[in-house]
Structures are given as C-alpha cells and as structure tokens.
Amino acid sequence: SQLLWLNSVVSEKDLQLFDKNLAITALEDTVSDQATTITQMKAKFISIYTHCQNLAKELSRKDEMLHLLKEGDVIQQTLCRQQKELTRSTLAMVKQHKTRFIMGEHSVVSRPNDSSPDVQLERDLAAARIEEGEARCEERTDHSRRRQGTRGDR
C-alpha cells in the first residue's frame, strides 16, 4: 500500500513536472514570437522614421522655393513699377516740342515750347530718379570696396 501510495505521489510529481516543462516551453515560444514581433516593429519604425525625415527635407526645400518665388514676385512688381515710371518720364521728355521760327533773312530758329505742368513735373521726377540712381550706384561701389577691404584684412 505504501508502494502504491509512493508510486501515485511520484506519478503526480512527474505529471506536475511535465506540466511545468510544457508551460516553460509555451512561454519560451511566446517570448520568441514576441522577440520576432519586436524586431519586425523596430524595422517598420526605422522605415517610417526615415520616410518622415525625407518628407521633412522635401517640405523644407519646397518652403525655400516658395520663399524665393515670393521674393521674385516682389522684385518683378518693383521692376514693373519702375518701368512704368521710366516710360512715363521718357514720354514726357519726348513730348517736349519745339517751334520753328522763321526770322528775317529766311533763317530758321527752333525753340522749345513751354510744356504743361504735368509734363514739367514728369521731367523733374525723371531727373530726380536719374540722380538717385547715380547716388545708389556710388553707394554700392563704396560698399563693395569696403567689403573687399575687410576681406583682405582677414
């Protein structure tokens, strides 16, 4: 009877040990599956992260291009306005008519007419722009000379 009892206890312990080994094997398989899943998720994360970096760089390039286009539009508008002013002042200068006078002894003398106040104003504006442009040109020349001088000191 003790032998039967001992046999049943050993069988019960063997059964418990088998169950524990089975549980350990199942846990090892689960851990292995989880490690594989983690590795796959890590690869996906790296792929998505790289894609996001590329998108950010592309967005930055497009922002820079947009800024340059806006800057170009401002420059174009300025040039268009300056061209209109130049055309208007040139037309004012062209409209300065001369009258021919026949003097004694059949000589011809040409004298400019007095222009309208609008034409005179445009001529004065044209002269002021020419002076302003020459002054700016001189400032740029002086500035570039100073910049070249400071670069040479380095």
C-alpha positions, 0 to 999 in steps of 0.5 A, spaced: 500 500 500 505 504 501 508 502 494 502 504 491 501 510 495 509 512 493 508 510 486 501 515 485 505 521 489 511 520 484 506 519 478 503 526 480 510 529 481 512 527 474 505 529 471 506 536 475 513 536 472 511 535 465 506 540 466 511 545 468 516 543 462 510 544 457 508 551 460 516 553 460 516 551 453 509 555 451 512 561 454 519 560 451 515 560 444 511 566 446 517 570 448 520 568 441 514 570 437 514 576 441 522 577 440 520 576 432 514 581 433 519 586 436 524 586 431 519 586 425 516 593 429 523 596 430 524 595 422 517 598 420 519 604 425 526 605 422 522 605 415 517 610 417 522 614 421 526 615 415 520 616 410 518 622 415 525 625 415 525 625 407 518 628 407 521 633 412 527 635 407 522 635 401 517 640 405 523 644 407 526 645 400 519 646 397 518 652 403 525 655 400 522 655 393 516 658 395 520 663 399 524 665 393 518 665 388 515 670 393 521 674 393 521 674 385 514 676 385 516 682 389 522 684 385 518 683 378 512 688 381 518 693 383 521 692 376 514 693 373 513 699 377 519 702 375 518 701 368 512 704 368 515 710 371 521 710 366 516 710 360 512 715 363 518 720 364 521 718 357 514 720 354 514 726 357 521 728 355 519 726 348 513 730 348 517 736 349 516 740 342 519 745 339 517 751 334 520 753 328 521 760 327 522 763 321 526 770 322 528 775 317 533 773 312 529 766 311 533 763 317 530 758 321 530 758 329 527 752 333 525 753 340 522 749 345 515 750 347 513 751 354 510 744 356 504 743 361 505 742 368 504 735 368 509 734 363 514 739 367 513 735 373 514 728 369 521 731 367 523 733 374 521 726 377 525 723 371 531 727 373 530 726 380 530 718 379 536 719 374 540 722 380 538 717 385 540 712 381 547 715 380 547 716 388 545 708 389 550 706 384 556 710 388 553 707 394 554 700 392 561 701 389 563 704 396 560 698 399 563 693 395 570 696 396 569 696 403 567 689 403 573 687 399 577 691 404 575 687 410 576 681 406 583 682 405 584 684 412 582 677 414 
